[in-house]
Amino acid sequence: MKVTVKYFGLVAEAAEKSEEVLELNGELTAMELKSQCLNSLAIADKESVQIAVNQNLDDTITLKDGDEVALLPPFAGG
Amino acid sequence: MSKYDRQIKLTEVGPEGQKKLRSAKVLVVGVGGLGCPATMYLTGAGVGKIGLMDHDKVDMSNLHRQVLFQEPDVGRSKAVVAKERLEKQNSEVQFEVFEEPLTIENAENIINQYDVVLDGTDNFETKYLINDACILANKPWVFASIYKHEGQLSVFNYEDGPTYRCVFPKSTRQNISCEATGVLGVLPGILGTLQAAEVLKIILGAGEVLSGKLKLINMMRASEQTIKINKRPEEVEKIRQNGIAPVYIDCDLKNKEQWYLDVREVFEQPKPKGKKVLSIPMGDLTSRYREIPNNQEVFVFCQSGKRSRNAIEILKNEFGFHNLKNVEGGIETIIDG
């Protein structure tokens, strides 16, 4: 199945892209996909990155074909 | 003709709405990139009382985005300059100046005196502090944050809605300021203006308030989207039960054998651990300089490397220290991990 992953803030910067389509094998929760996506990236605090699936903040959802996952780090600038 | 004629004409405002605005009290925490445009529009709209809270002084590097300030204001208190400018814009608005940071000690008391809080801060600690104090005081707050070309916006704790801790339960050390990353002046301009719009809707009871939603804006890509957020009742309940949860963000420094001097204020984060890290804020240097070792190399740091450079000058010229080295780039460059 295919899911679209959208990256924001310093996650997008570390990934050097703002969006990609991933081909997934087997069942995966949003949290598992996040770990997979962030694993190789140089991000100091991965726990702080939140997950939205289809514009809903939730990391417990099991992903299905066509889902859109957003990885949202907190910002502090003002 | 009335000062507010053009907005009273709107059915969402009308004479009744204008009265609501006139009796409303809004606290703006941080009069910087977000707070400047926000306070200008709130002042224009005739909000009755605006609290201007900022312990910082105007710096030349602020002027490209902090639109209340002008070149002759450099070095002066942001809160005081903001009051002077805004009073000229609308003499009917009452301003209260707070030249102090929001702290665990003063937050609930100050916020209790206002109806809505507008977050113009640039650090996680104060955002969590506003959040927790607003939960205890039962007030809504309008949040915004930026990172380079992106912004986040939401209204928290509005009519029992989700709070900041419902989105980001835990604070993070990744506190990256505009100073560090750079920002185009228009981005905080856009976000601060949207914050003012949310405040006006809350006061007027008009339209749809951005509660339960997190708006994400990317200025460079000209894109935006809205994420639905749900309340995590246990996060809110924790604060109600235990009071404001202080955010202590600790960290390790790379070299544990090295002496360090931290000249930042006590509320600045993260706080490095270790026996060889001295914490003496700038203002206390002249009374506490004897605590600093003078027979071995000491690295002096602050958030950016600017204040620590000044501290070294003072310690060298007034107290004869010759063993101090500046940490260029600030604390982030010496953190381990």
Contacts between the chains, C-beta under 8 A, distances in Angstrom:
chain1	res1	chain2	res2	distance
A	8	B	150	6.2
A	8	B	216	6.4
A	9	B	147	4.5
A	9	B	148	7.7
A	9	B	150	5.7
A	10	B	147	6.7
A	10	B	174	7.0
A	10	B	176	7.0
A	13	B	148	7.8
A	18	B	218	7.9
A	18	B	221	7.3
A	43	B	174	7.9
A	44	B	173	6.6
A	44	B	174	5.7
A	44	B	337	6.6
A	45	B	172	4.4
A	45	B	173	5.9
A	45	B	174	5.0
A	47	B	170	6.8
A	47	B	172	7.8
A	48	B	168	6.5
A	48	B	170	6.6
A	48	B	171	7.9
A	48	B	172	3.8
A	48	B	174	6.6
A	50	B	167	6.3
A	50	B	168	6.5
A	52	B	227	4.6
A	52	B	228	8.0
A	55	B	225	6.6
A	55	B	226	6.7
A	55	B	227	5.3
A	55	B	228	5.9
A	56	B	227	7.1
A	56	B	228	4.8
A	56	B	230	7.9
A	57	B	167	6.5
A	57	B	214	7.3
A	57	B	227	5.7
A	57	B	228	6.6
A	57	B	229	4.7
A	57	B	230	6.5
A	58	B	230	7.6
A	70	B	216	8.0
A	70	B	225	7.8
A	70	B	227	6.7
A	72	B	152	8.0
A	72	B	214	7.7
A	72	B	216	7.4
A	72	B	227	7.2
A	73	B	147	7.8
A	73	B	174	7.1
A	74	B	124	6.8
A	74	B	145	7.3
A	74	B	152	8.0
A	74	B	168	4.7
A	74	B	172	5.8
A	74	B	174	7.5
A	75	B	145	3.7
A	75	B	146	5.9
A	75	B	147	4.1
A	75	B	150	6.9
A	75	B	151	7.4
A	75	B	152	5.4
A	76	B	121	7.9
A	76	B	122	6.1
A	76	B	123	5.4
A	76	B	124	5.0
A	76	B	127	6.9
A	76	B	145	5.6
A	76	B	147	7.9
A	76	B	175	5.1
A	76	B	176	6.7
A	76	B	177	7.0
A	77	B	33	7.8
A	77	B	122	5.6
A	77	B	145	6.0
A	77	B	146	4.2
A	77	B	147	5.6
A	77	B	176	6.9
A	77	B	177	5.8
A	77	B	178	4.6
A	77	B	181	7.0
A	77	B	183	6.5
A	77	B	188	7.8
A	78	B	30	5.8
A	78	B	32	5.6
A	78	B	33	5.7
A	78	B	34	4.7
A	78	B	35	7.6
A	78	B	119	7.6
A	78	B	120	5.5
A	78	B	121	5.5
A	78	B	122	3.9
A	78	B	144	7.0
A	78	B	145	6.4
A	78	B	146	6.5
A	78	B	178	7.2
A	78	B	188	6.5
